Amino acid sequence: MTADSYPYYRILIPFDGSPSAHKALEWAAHLARAGGEAMESITLLRVIGGGYLARHIQNVDLRVTRMDQVEAWRRVRQHHLDHEIMPSLEEARKILQEQGVAAPVETRVAEGKIGEEIIRLAAEGRYDAIVMGRRGLSPVKGLFLGSVTRQVLSLAQRITTFVVGLETVFNPDCPISPLLLPVDGSEPSLAAVRQGAALALNFKDCEPWLTLLHVIDLYLLGTAYAEGNIPIIEEGEKILATSHRLLEEAGLQDMVAEKLLAGVPSRVIAQEAEEGQYSLILMGARGLSPLKHLILGSVSGD
């Protein structure tokens, strides 16, 4: 992927009808409109877990081995699909169309463990991005994400995953600004910068602001000071410079700031995100920690 190409052609939106899912739908609409004719398709996905069965379990004879052969089970499932699932998905489709999304929107229903099914279908469908809501956690500092979100982020391979918090606020005229790009010099980190550049180019008319952030781990910095040798600071400056060059090459040199800070990386990033009121965070995922997949934007691969 080059910085001037739009990175998202196929978007998967796990949608359960919750307020956070509607917030994610709003964000996905912005992404789809920015892609214009490059957008191939959007899929609204509902994965059915066991919640609806729990509400009707008294109607099912658990002594029967094959539950899929129980008429009562089939009625419960079909009623759930007809009266809850499909109307919710159709409402979401209508919202996307009303928000000016021109790409084809399809709906899909699957059953199983929600996180695993999202990842399986995303891989099978060769989606470029997953856009999903984050529920029940405080904004920005709620870094320990819910189990489904955590699972999707940890299992996603080469798929950009946007996790949209319920209280996320973004300017509808420039939804990606300000954009925070935490960088560590790794290839996934540079991939995040390239995707950030591609997004910024597609919203260039609104003059988005991008901040490159490198956080030096306090433990490493303390060790370096103790040894009387602190090339770690120079290394951080080089990481920022490399990332800055990518943005300059994309023509965004007048829209970029840099920050070199020290501390516990996850806490520093969260604090910077909250204080700077960033609309979007994009960062590389290297599988080192659940906190490497942060907040609203997470990038795996190129």
ZIWODA-V927260 format. One record per backbone hydrogen bond with DSSP energy under -1.0 kcal/mol. CO is the residue of the C=O (numbers start at 1). NH is the residue of the N-H. Records with the same first field share a line. If there is no record, write none. Layout:
CO=NH + NH
//
This chain:
2=5
9=40 + 41
10=128 + 129
11=43
12=131
13=45
18=22
19=23
20=24
21=25
22=26
23=27
24=28
25=29
26=30
27=31
28=32
29=33
30=34
31=35
35=38
36=39
41=11
42=106
43=13
44=108
45=15
46=110
48=112
50=54
51=55
53=56
56=59
57=60
61=64
65=67
66=69
67=70
70=74
71=75
72=76
73=77
74=78
75=79
76=80
77=81
78=82
79=83
80=84 + 85
81=86
84=88
85=89
86=90
87=91
88=92
89=93
90=94
91=95
92=96
93=97
94=98
95=99
96=101
97=100
104=42
106=44
108=46
110=48
113=117
114=118
115=119
116=120
117=121
118=122
119=123
120=124
121=125
122=127
128=160
129=12
130=162
132=164
139=141
141=143
143=145
146=150
147=151
148=152
149=153
150=154
151=155
152=156
160=130
161=298
162=132
164=134
165=168
171=174
174=177
178=279 + 280
179=211
180=282
181=213
186=190
187=191
188=192
189=193
190=194
191=195
192=196
193=197
194=198
195=199
196=200
197=201
198=202
201=204
203=206
204=207
209=179
210=257
211=181
212=259
213=183
214=261
216=263
217=221
218=222
219=223
220=224
221=225
222=226
223=227
224=229
225=228
230=233
231=235
232=236
233=237
234=238
235=239
236=240
237=241
238=242
239=243
240=244
241=245
242=246
243=247
244=248
245=249
247=252
248=251
252=255
255=210
257=212
259=214
261=216
263=218
264=268
265=269
266=270
267=271
268=272
269=273
270=274
271=275
272=276
273=278
280=180
283=299
289=292
290=293
298=161
299=285
//
